[in-house]
Amino acid sequence: TKPILPYDQIGEAKLSELIDVFYRYVGLHPLLKPIFPDDLTETARKQKQFMTQYLGGPDLYTHEHGHPMMRMRHNPFPITPERAEAWLSCMHQAMDDVGLEGHFREQYYKRLVLTAHHMVNTPSDKE
Ligand code: HEM
């Protein structure tokens, strides 16, 4: 018996919806908007590929872009602890909006908290 993959639990349609709603919030957030492109279409497309493999689905991101090396790919962007919290708050809101609940949501969100904190590469700008 194969384990049920998180990717199969959420499904492609719901994951896609989550990422679209997430980037709508990112594009409105005062701390995030300035470091993202104005048009988030391509960013969302890549994030759907990445999240698919992050959740155990097919390796769509690696297939098109090579090894994720996510921390390194974020080096050009100043990611402060405040920006990590902002990113997570957009994700939290998006999860609420698309109705992700229960054990799956808890596990997924917890993992994203760890990954988001791992992306921090710039100290807090407030003293
Ligand atoms: C790309 C910011 C956390 C996955 C990007 C880009 C920015 C950014 C500015 C470039 C967008 C573009 O040029 O299209 C942030 C900030 C974070 C964060 C402020 C706060 C901690 C994360 C996390 C993940 C993630 C937690 C995954 C779990 C990605 C992916 C891309 C990306 C897959 C596309 C990479 C590519 O261009 O191939 N992020 N990010 N990011 N981010 Fe993040």
Backbone and ligand atoms as CSV (ligand in chain L), in Angstrom:
chain,resi,resn,atom,element,x,y,z
A,1,THR,N,N,0.841,-1.203,0.000
A,1,THR,CA,C,0.000,0.000,0.000
A,1,THR,C,C,0.875,1.252,0.000
A,2,LYS,N,N,0.538,2.164,-0.889
A,2,LYS,CA,C,1.313,3.407,-1.009
A,2,LYS,C,C,0.767,4.442,-0.031
A,3,PRO,N,N,1.641,5.275,0.539
A,3,PRO,CA,C,1.135,6.344,1.404
A,3,PRO,C,C,0.356,7.363,0.557
A,4,ILE,N,N,-0.622,8.002,1.162
A,4,ILE,CA,C,-1.363,9.043,0.437
A,4,ILE,C,C,-0.527,10.318,0.453
A,5,LEU,N,N,-0.177,10.794,-0.721
A,5,LEU,CA,C,0.653,11.990,-0.826
A,5,LEU,C,C,-0.143,13.236,-0.461
A,6,PRO,N,N,0.512,14.189,0.218
A,6,PRO,CA,C,-0.169,15.462,0.473
A,6,PRO,C,C,-0.714,16.061,-0.830
A,7,TYR,N,N,0.045,15.910,-1.909
A,7,TYR,CA,C,-0.406,16.441,-3.206
A,7,TYR,C,C,-1.747,15.847,-3.635
A,8,ASP,N,N,-1.935,14.557,-3.388
A,8,ASP,CA,C,-3.208,13.932,-3.739
A,8,ASP,C,C,-4.333,14.356,-2.801
A,9,GLN,N,N,-3.959,14.690,-1.564
A,9,GLN,CA,C,-4.982,15.136,-0.622
A,9,GLN,C,C,-5.550,16.490,-1.034
A,10,ILE,N,N,-4.668,17.405,-1.456
A,10,ILE,CA,C,-5.176,18.734,-1.843
A,10,ILE,C,C,-5.713,18.706,-3.271
A,11,GLY,N,N,-5.031,18.039,-4.180
A,11,GLY,CA,C,-5.456,17.978,-5.579
A,11,GLY,C,C,-4.978,19.188,-6.369
A,12,GLU,N,N,-4.813,18.993,-7.656
A,12,GLU,CA,C,-4.254,20.020,-8.528
A,12,GLU,C,C,-5.112,21.293,-8.563
A,13,ALA,N,N,-6.424,21.141,-8.632
A,13,ALA,CA,C,-7.319,22.291,-8.784
A,13,ALA,C,C,-7.279,23.184,-7.547
A,14,LYS,N,N,-7.340,22.556,-6.370
A,14,LYS,CA,C,-7.346,23.311,-5.121
A,14,LYS,C,C,-5.984,23.979,-4.885
A,15,LEU,N,N,-4.910,23.299,-5.224
A,15,LEU,CA,C,-3.570,23.867,-5.071
A,15,LEU,C,C,-3.423,25.098,-5.966
A,16,SER,N,N,-3.892,24.985,-7.176
A,16,SER,CA,C,-3.827,26.082,-8.132
A,16,SER,C,C,-4.619,27.300,-7.628
A,17,GLU,N,N,-5.797,27.023,-7.095
A,17,GLU,CA,C,-6.645,28.085,-6.536
A,17,GLU,C,C,-5.938,28.760,-5.349
A,18,LEU,N,N,-5.345,27.937,-4.485
A,18,LEU,CA,C,-4.630,28.456,-3.310
A,18,LEU,C,C,-3.512,29.416,-3.726
A,19,ILE,N,N,-2.729,29.012,-4.696
A,19,ILE,CA,C,-1.587,29.826,-5.130
A,19,ILE,C,C,-2.066,31.128,-5.785
A,20,ASP,N,N,-3.126,31.054,-6.578
A,20,ASP,CA,C,-3.662,32.276,-7.196
A,20,ASP,C,C,-4.143,33.263,-6.129
A,21,VAL,N,N,-4.887,32.761,-5.148
A,21,VAL,CA,C,-5.385,33.633,-4.076
A,21,VAL,C,C,-4.200,34.183,-3.275
A,22,PHE,N,N,-3.220,33.332,-2.992
A,22,PHE,CA,C,-2.023,33.744,-2.256
A,22,PHE,C,C,-1.333,34.935,-2.941
A,23,TYR,N,N,-1.102,34.851,-4.247
A,23,TYR,CA,C,-0.389,35.945,-4.926
A,23,TYR,C,C,-1.234,37.209,-5.056
A,24,ARG,N,N,-2.549,37.057,-4.983
A,24,ARG,CA,C,-3.380,38.260,-4.926
A,24,ARG,C,C,-3.059,39.029,-3.634
A,25,TYR,N,N,-2.933,38.320,-2.530
A,25,TYR,CA,C,-2.569,38.981,-1.264
A,25,TYR,C,C,-1.132,39.515,-1.300
A,26,VAL,N,N,-0.218,38.747,-1.880
A,26,VAL,CA,C,1.178,39.192,-1.976
A,26,VAL,C,C,1.249,40.535,-2.717
A,27,GLY,N,N,0.501,40.624,-3.819
A,27,GLY,CA,C,0.502,41.835,-4.648
A,27,GLY,C,C,-0.084,43.051,-3.961
A,28,LEU,N,N,-0.780,42.823,-2.863
A,28,LEU,CA,C,-1.401,43.933,-2.122
A,28,LEU,C,C,-0.625,44.273,-0.854
A,29,HIS,N,N,0.315,43.402,-0.463
A,29,HIS,CA,C,0.979,43.600,0.830
A,29,HIS,C,C,2.088,44.634,0.742
A,30,PRO,N,N,2.050,45.657,1.601
A,30,PRO,CA,C,3.038,46.742,1.506
A,30,PRO,C,C,4.495,46.287,1.655
A,31,LEU,N,N,4.754,45.218,2.398
A,31,LEU,CA,C,6.146,44.755,2.555
A,31,LEU,C,C,6.586,43.851,1.400
A,32,LEU,N,N,5.628,43.216,0.742
A,32,LEU,CA,C,5.974,42.230,-0.287
A,32,LEU,C,C,5.911,42.805,-1.697
A,33,LYS,N,N,4.898,43.595,-1.945
A,33,LYS,CA,C,4.683,44.187,-3.270
A,33,LYS,C,C,5.965,44.772,-3.884
A,34,PRO,N,N,6.766,45.539,-3.104
A,34,PRO,CA,C,7.948,46.177,-3.704
A,34,PRO,C,C,9.031,45.203,-4.194
A,35,ILE,N,N,9.084,43.980,-3.685
A,35,ILE,CA,C,10.160,43.069,-4.117
A,35,ILE,C,C,9.680,42.054,-5.159
A,36,PHE,N,N,8.368,42.058,-5.455
A,36,PHE,CA,C,7.833,41.134,-6.464
A,36,PHE,C,C,7.597,41.858,-7.785
A,37,PRO,N,N,7.580,41.103,-8.908
A,37,PRO,CA,C,7.222,41.746,-10.185
A,37,PRO,C,C,5.780,42.240,-10.134
A,38,ASP,N,N,5.454,43.250,-10.963
A,38,ASP,CA,C,4.084,43.765,-11.001
A,38,ASP,C,C,3.127,42.687,-11.496
A,39,ASP,N,N,3.561,41.960,-12.506
A,39,ASP,CA,C,2.738,40.880,-13.041
A,39,ASP,C,C,3.180,39.563,-12.400
A,40,LEU,N,N,2.290,38.982,-11.616
A,40,LEU,CA,C,2.647,37.782,-10.845
A,40,LEU,C,C,2.260,36.478,-11.546
A,41,THR,N,N,1.869,36.578,-12.813
A,41,THR,CA,C,1.422,35.390,-13.552
A,41,THR,C,C,2.504,34.316,-13.608
A,42,GLU,N,N,3.703,34.714,-13.994
A,42,GLU,CA,C,4.806,33.764,-14.145
A,42,GLU,C,C,5.275,33.250,-12.771
A,43,THR,N,N,5.294,34.141,-11.795
A,43,THR,CA,C,5.662,33.745,-10.434
A,43,THR,C,C,4.688,32.658,-9.946
A,44,ALA,N,N,3.403,32.873,-10.151
A,44,ALA,CA,C,2.388,31.905,-9.712
A,44,ALA,C,C,2.550,30.577,-10.454
A,45,ARG,N,N,2.860,30.654,-11.734
A,45,ARG,CA,C,3.044,29.422,-12.516
A,45,ARG,C,C,4.195,28.590,-11.945
A,46,LYS,N,N,5.319,29.263,-11.650
A,46,LYS,CA,C,6.472,28.547,-11.085
A,46,LYS,C,C,6.165,28.016,-9.681
A,47,GLN,N,N,5.424,28.815,-8.914
A,47,GLN,CA,C,5.095,28.378,-7.554
A,47,GLN,C,C,4.187,27.143,-7.588
A,48,LYS,N,N,3.279,27.073,-8.555
A,48,LYS,CA,C,2.430,25.879,-8.675
A,48,LYS,C,C,3.291,24.663,-8.986
A,49,GLN,N,N,4.277,24.846,-9.857
A,49,GLN,CA,C,5.191,23.732,-10.172
A,49,GLN,C,C,5.957,23.311,-8.922
A,50,PHE,N,N,6.464,24.327,-8.201
A,50,PHE,CA,C,7.261,24.020,-7.016
A,50,PHE,C,C,6.424,23.319,-5.942
A,51,MET,N,N,5.253,23.884,-5.627
A,51,MET,CA,C,4.403,23.318,-4.571
A,51,MET,C,C,3.947,21.905,-4.916
A,52,THR,N,N,3.755,21.638,-6.195
A,52,THR,CA,C,3.386,20.281,-6.615
A,52,THR,C,C,4.439,19.283,-6.147
A,53,GLN,N,N,5.699,19.612,-6.373
A,53,GLN,CA,C,6.740,18.660,-5.954
A,53,GLN,C,C,7.025,18.712,-4.471
A,54,TYR,N,N,6.860,19.903,-3.865
A,54,TYR,CA,C,7.030,20.073,-2.405
A,54,TYR,C,C,6.059,19.157,-1.655
A,55,LEU,N,N,4.861,18.974,-2.234
A,55,LEU,CA,C,3.822,18.151,-1.609
A,55,LEU,C,C,3.851,16.700,-2.093
A,56,GLY,N,N,4.919,16.336,-2.781
A,56,GLY,CA,C,5.093,14.936,-3.148
A,56,GLY,C,C,4.555,14.548,-4.513
A,57,GLY,N,N,4.055,15.519,-5.276
A,57,GLY,CA,C,3.558,15.256,-6.633
A,57,GLY,C,C,4.708,15.210,-7.629
A,58,PRO,N,N,4.376,15.206,-8.917
A,58,PRO,CA,C,5.416,15.141,-9.955
A,58,PRO,C,C,6.415,16.309,-9.858
A,59,ASP,N,N,7.678,16.066,-10.236
A,59,ASP,CA,C,8.754,17.063,-10.117
A,59,ASP,C,C,8.703,18.112,-11.233
A,60,LEU,N,N,7.600,18.830,-11.299
A,60,LEU,CA,C,7.389,19.778,-12.400
A,60,LEU,C,C,8.399,20.924,-12.370
A,61,TYR,N,N,8.726,21.391,-11.173
A,61,TYR,CA,C,9.645,22.531,-11.061
A,61,TYR,C,C,11.042,22.136,-11.542
A,62,THR,N,N,11.553,21.039,-10.995
A,62,THR,CA,C,12.896,20.567,-11.351
A,62,THR,C,C,12.989,20.271,-12.842
A,63,HIS,N,N,11.937,19.709,-13.392
A,63,HIS,CA,C,11.928,19.362,-14.802
A,63,HIS,C,C,12.169,20.601,-15.672
A,64,GLU,N,N,11.562,21.719,-15.310
A,64,GLU,CA,C,11.705,22.932,-16.139
A,64,GLU,C,C,12.862,23.841,-15.716
A,65,HIS,N,N,13.180,23.875,-14.417
A,65,HIS,CA,C,14.119,24.901,-13.917
A,65,HIS,C,C,15.366,24.324,-13.258
A,66,GLY,N,N,15.433,23.021,-13.103
A,66,GLY,CA,C,16.581,22.421,-12.418
A,66,GLY,C,C,16.373,22.385,-10.907
A,67,HIS,N,N,17.427,22.019,-10.196
A,67,HIS,CA,C,17.359,21.865,-8.735
A,67,HIS,C,C,16.763,23.125,-8.094
A,68,PRO,N,N,15.785,22.969,-7.199
A,68,PRO,CA,C,15.115,24.146,-6.632
A,68,PRO,C,C,16.065,25.146,-5.942
A,69,MET,N,N,16.972,24.675,-5.081
A,69,MET,CA,C,17.897,25.577,-4.360
A,69,MET,C,C,17.168,26.850,-3.937
A,70,MET,N,N,16.048,26.678,-3.231
A,70,MET,CA,C,15.159,27.813,-2.987
A,70,MET,C,C,15.818,28.949,-2.214
A,71,ARG,N,N,16.643,28.606,-1.223
A,71,ARG,CA,C,17.254,29.694,-0.456
A,71,ARG,C,C,18.150,30.531,-1.381
A,72,MET,N,N,18.920,29.837,-2.211
A,72,MET,CA,C,19.818,30.533,-3.131
A,72,MET,C,C,19.042,31.384,-4.145
A,73,ARG,N,N,17.946,30.857,-4.662
A,73,ARG,CA,C,17.158,31.613,-5.630
A,73,ARG,C,C,16.533,32.864,-5.003
A,74,HIS,N,N,16.442,32.873,-3.674
A,74,HIS,CA,C,15.892,34.048,-2.992
A,74,HIS,C,C,16.971,35.063,-2.610
A,75,ASN,N,N,18.232,34.729,-2.828
A,75,ASN,CA,C,19.322,35.644,-2.451
A,75,ASN,C,C,19.195,37.057,-3.021
A,76,PRO,N,N,18.721,37.218,-4.264
A,76,PRO,CA,C,18.617,38.582,-4.795
A,76,PRO,C,C,17.604,39.467,-4.052
A,77,PHE,N,N,16.744,38.861,-3.231
A,77,PHE,CA,C,15.657,39.624,-2.590
A,77,PHE,C,C,15.922,39.748,-1.098
A,78,PRO,N,N,15.837,40.966,-0.554
A,78,PRO,CA,C,16.065,41.133,0.883
A,78,PRO,C,C,14.891,40.584,1.692
A,79,ILE,N,N,15.060,39.400,2.229
A,79,ILE,CA,C,13.984,38.765,2.999
A,79,ILE,C,C,14.274,38.918,4.489
A,80,THR,N,N,13.582,39.880,5.072
A,80,THR,CA,C,13.680,40.148,6.511
A,80,THR,C,C,12.719,39.217,7.249
A,81,PRO,N,N,12.891,39.079,8.573
A,81,PRO,CA,C,11.908,38.299,9.344
A,81,PRO,C,C,10.478,38.847,9.156
A,82,GLU,N,N,10.358,40.164,9.023
A,82,GLU,CA,C,9.017,40.761,8.821
A,82,GLU,C,C,8.422,40.322,7.488
A,83,ARG,N,N,9.271,40.208,6.453
A,83,ARG,CA,C,8.766,39.755,5.156
A,83,ARG,C,C,8.381,38.273,5.207
A,84,ALA,N,N,9.118,37.475,5.972
A,84,ALA,CA,C,8.743,36.059,6.115
A,84,ALA,C,C,7.367,35.962,6.782
A,85,GLU,N,N,7.145,36.774,7.825
A,85,GLU,CA,C,5.836,36.757,8.501
A,85,GLU,C,C,4.743,37.235,7.556
A,86,ALA,N,N,5.061,38.240,6.730
A,86,ALA,CA,C,4.080,38.764,5.772
A,86,ALA,C,C,3.697,37.678,4.753
A,87,TRP,N,N,4.718,36.988,4.243
A,87,TRP,CA,C,4.491,35.885,3.285
A,87,TRP,C,C,3.553,34.845,3.913
A,88,LEU,N,N,3.858,34.482,5.163
A,88,LEU,CA,C,3.045,33.477,5.851
A,88,LEU,C,C,1.626,33.981,6.111
A,89,SER,N,N,1.491,35.265,6.408
A,89,SER,CA,C,0.139,35.796,6.663
A,89,SER,C,C,-0.700,35.759,5.379
A,90,CYS,N,N,-0.065,36.009,4.219
A,90,CYS,CA,C,-0.788,35.911,2.944
A,90,CYS,C,C,-1.223,34.460,2.704
A,91,MET,N,N,-0.345,33.520,3.032
A,91,MET,CA,C,-0.666,32.098,2.848
A,91,MET,C,C,-1.792,31.665,3.797
A,92,HIS,N,N,-1.712,32.140,5.043
A,92,HIS,CA,C,-2.730,31.813,6.039
A,92,HIS,C,C,-4.104,32.298,5.565
A,93,GLN,N,N,-4.130,33.537,5.083
A,93,GLN,CA,C,-5.372,34.126,4.578
A,93,GLN,C,C,-5.888,33.354,3.358
A,94,ALA,N,N,-4.970,32.990,2.471
A,94,ALA,CA,C,-5.368,32.238,1.273
A,94,ALA,C,C,-5.937,30.863,1.653
A,95,MET,N,N,-5.325,30.219,2.635
A,95,MET,CA,C,-5.827,28.920,3.101
A,95,MET,C,C,-7.233,29.064,3.678
A,96,ASP,N,N,-7.462,30.136,4.428
A,96,ASP,CA,C,-8.819,30.411,4.935
A,96,ASP,C,C,-9.789,30.580,3.768
A,97,ASP,N,N,-9.399,31.397,2.790
A,97,ASP,CA,C,-10.292,31.739,1.675
A,97,ASP,C,C,-10.701,30.518,0.854
A,98,VAL,N,N,-9.749,29.602,0.615
A,98,VAL,CA,C,-10.093,28.438,-0.208
A,98,VAL,C,C,-10.627,27.282,0.630
A,99,GLY,N,N,-10.702,27.500,1.953
A,99,GLY,CA,C,-11.319,26.494,2.824
A,99,GLY,C,C,-10.452,25.270,3.102
A,100,LEU,N,N,-9.137,25.476,3.181
A,100,LEU,CA,C,-8.262,24.364,3.615
A,100,LEU,C,C,-8.381,24.233,5.117
A,101,GLU,N,N,-8.625,23.009,5.581
A,101,GLU,CA,C,-8.852,22.807,7.011
A,101,GLU,C,C,-8.199,21.529,7.505
A,102,GLY,N,N,-8.218,21.359,8.796
A,102,GLY,CA,C,-7.887,20.079,9.413
A,102,GLY,C,C,-6.406,19.746,9.431
A,103,HIS,N,N,-6.127,18.452,9.555
A,103,HIS,CA,C,-4.767,17.944,9.715
A,103,HIS,C,C,-3.884,18.331,8.526
A,104,PHE,N,N,-4.417,18.191,7.321
A,104,PHE,CA,C,-3.633,18.515,6.130
A,104,PHE,C,C,-3.147,19.956,6.181
A,105,ARG,N,N,-4.074,20.880,6.440
A,105,ARG,CA,C,-3.706,22.286,6.486
A,105,ARG,C,C,-2.653,22.549,7.560
A,106,GLU,N,N,-2.859,21.974,8.736
A,106,GLU,CA,C,-1.932,22.171,9.857
A,106,GLU,C,C,-0.506,21.759,9.487
A,107,GLN,N,N,-0.398,20.568,8.896
A,107,GLN,CA,C,0.921,20.027,8.528
A,107,GLN,C,C,1.569,20.867,7.433
A,108,TYR,N,N,0.800,21.214,6.437
A,108,TYR,CA,C,1.291,21.997,5.298
A,108,TYR,C,C,1.762,23.370,5.796
A,109,TYR,N,N,0.934,24.015,6.590
A,109,TYR,CA,C,1.285,25.361,7.076
A,109,TYR,C,C,2.538,25.322,7.955
A,110,LYS,N,N,2.620,24.320,8.834
A,110,LYS,CA,C,3.801,24.186,9.706
A,110,LYS,C,C,5.077,24.048,8.905
A,111,ARG,N,N,4.993,23.289,7.841
A,111,ARG,CA,C,6.155,23.093,6.969
A,111,ARG,C,C,6.540,24.403,6.286
A,112,LEU,N,N,5.524,25.157,5.872
A,112,LEU,CA,C,5.794,26.441,5.224
A,112,LEU,C,C,6.410,27.439,6.201
A,113,VAL,N,N,6.017,27.382,7.468
A,113,VAL,CA,C,6.619,28.262,8.484
A,113,VAL,C,C,8.124,27.988,8.540
A,114,LEU,N,N,8.509,26.719,8.592
A,114,LEU,CA,C,9.931,26.365,8.638
A,114,LEU,C,C,10.656,26.834,7.376
A,115,THR,N,N,10.039,26.560,6.216
A,115,THR,CA,C,10.682,26.945,4.951
A,115,THR,C,C,10.805,28.462,4.845
A,116,ALA,N,N,9.768,29.181,5.239
A,116,ALA,CA,C,9.796,30.649,5.161
A,116,ALA,C,C,10.908,31.214,6.054
A,117,HIS,N,N,11.041,30.668,7.253
A,117,HIS,CA,C,12.086,31.167,8.155
A,117,HIS,C,C,13.477,30.864,7.603
A,118,HIS,N,N,13.587,29.756,6.909
A,118,HIS,CA,C,14.839,29.355,6.276
A,118,HIS,C,C,15.240,30.329,5.150
A,119,MET,N,N,14.277,31.018,4.560
A,119,MET,CA,C,14.539,31.954,3.444
A,119,MET,C,C,15.064,33.305,3.931
A,120,VAL,N,N,14.940,33.577,5.228
A,120,VAL,CA,C,15.372,34.887,5.742
A,120,VAL,C,C,16.872,35.046,5.504
A,121,ASN,N,N,17.237,36.167,4.855
A,121,ASN,CA,C,18.635,36.415,4.493
A,121,ASN,C,C,19.087,37.839,4.827
A,122,THR,N,N,18.206,38.592,5.494
A,122,THR,CA,C,18.454,40.004,5.779
A,122,THR,C,C,17.934,40.313,7.185
A,123,PRO,N,N,18.715,41.004,8.006
A,123,PRO,CA,C,18.221,41.286,9.356
A,123,PRO,C,C,17.025,42.238,9.350
A,124,SER,N,N,16.299,42.204,10.434
A,124,SER,CA,C,15.153,43.080,10.624
A,124,SER,C,C,15.548,44.528,10.366
A,125,ASP,N,N,14.659,45.294,9.695
A,125,ASP,CA,C,15.013,46.684,9.397
A,125,ASP,C,C,14.557,47.641,10.488
A,126,LYS,N,N,13.820,47.122,11.476
A,126,LYS,CA,C,13.496,48.012,12.595
A,126,LYS,C,C,14.406,47.682,13.779
A,127,GLU,N,N,14.800,48.688,14.489
A,127,GLU,CA,C,15.710,48.484,15.618
A,127,GLU,C,C,14.965,48.732,16.915
L,1,HEM,C1,C,10.214,33.394,-6.005
L,1,HEM,C2,C,9.929,36.279,-2.162
L,1,HEM,C3,C,9.211,32.447,0.701
L,1,HEM,C4,C,9.012,29.650,-3.215
L,1,HEM,C5,C,10.228,34.500,-5.201
L,1,HEM,C6,C,10.465,35.846,-5.670
L,1,HEM,C7,C,10.395,36.653,-4.585
L,1,HEM,C8,C,10.097,35.824,-3.441
L,1,HEM,C9,C,10.565,38.173,-4.564
L,1,HEM,C10,C,10.751,36.254,-7.122
L,1,HEM,C11,C,9.474,36.332,-7.898
L,1,HEM,C12,C,9.727,36.402,-9.390
L,1,HEM,O1,O,10.741,36.975,-9.807
L,1,HEM,O2,O,8.893,35.884,-10.139
L,1,HEM,C13,C,9.708,35.495,-1.045
L,1,HEM,C14,C,9.589,36.003,0.303
L,1,HEM,C15,C,9.415,34.928,1.123
L,1,HEM,C16,C,9.409,33.738,0.269
L,1,HEM,C17,C,9.629,37.461,0.753
L,1,HEM,C18,C,9.272,34.990,2.620
L,1,HEM,C19,C,9.826,34.092,3.423
L,1,HEM,C20,C,9.067,31.361,-0.107
L,1,HEM,C21,C,8.732,30.037,0.350
L,1,HEM,C22,C,8.684,29.249,-0.755
L,1,HEM,C23,C,8.981,30.079,-1.905
L,1,HEM,C24,C,8.461,29.672,1.814
L,1,HEM,C25,C,8.383,27.797,-0.885
L,1,HEM,C26,C,7.838,27.051,0.060
L,1,HEM,C27,C,9.311,30.424,-4.297
L,1,HEM,C28,C,9.376,29.933,-5.676
L,1,HEM,C29,C,9.732,31.012,-6.478
L,1,HEM,C30,C,9.868,32.146,-5.583
L,1,HEM,C31,C,9.112,28.509,-6.133
L,1,HEM,C32,C,9.978,31.008,-7.997
L,1,HEM,C33,C,11.462,30.742,-8.205
L,1,HEM,C34,C,11.868,30.860,-9.652
L,1,HEM,O3,O,11.970,31.986,-10.156
L,1,HEM,O4,O,12.100,29.826,-10.302
L,1,HEM,N1,N,10.005,34.523,-3.852
L,1,HEM,N2,N,9.595,34.137,-1.040
L,1,HEM,N3,N,9.208,31.348,-1.480
L,1,HEM,N4,N,9.608,31.755,-4.306
L,1,HEM,FE1,FE,9.648,32.927,-2.680
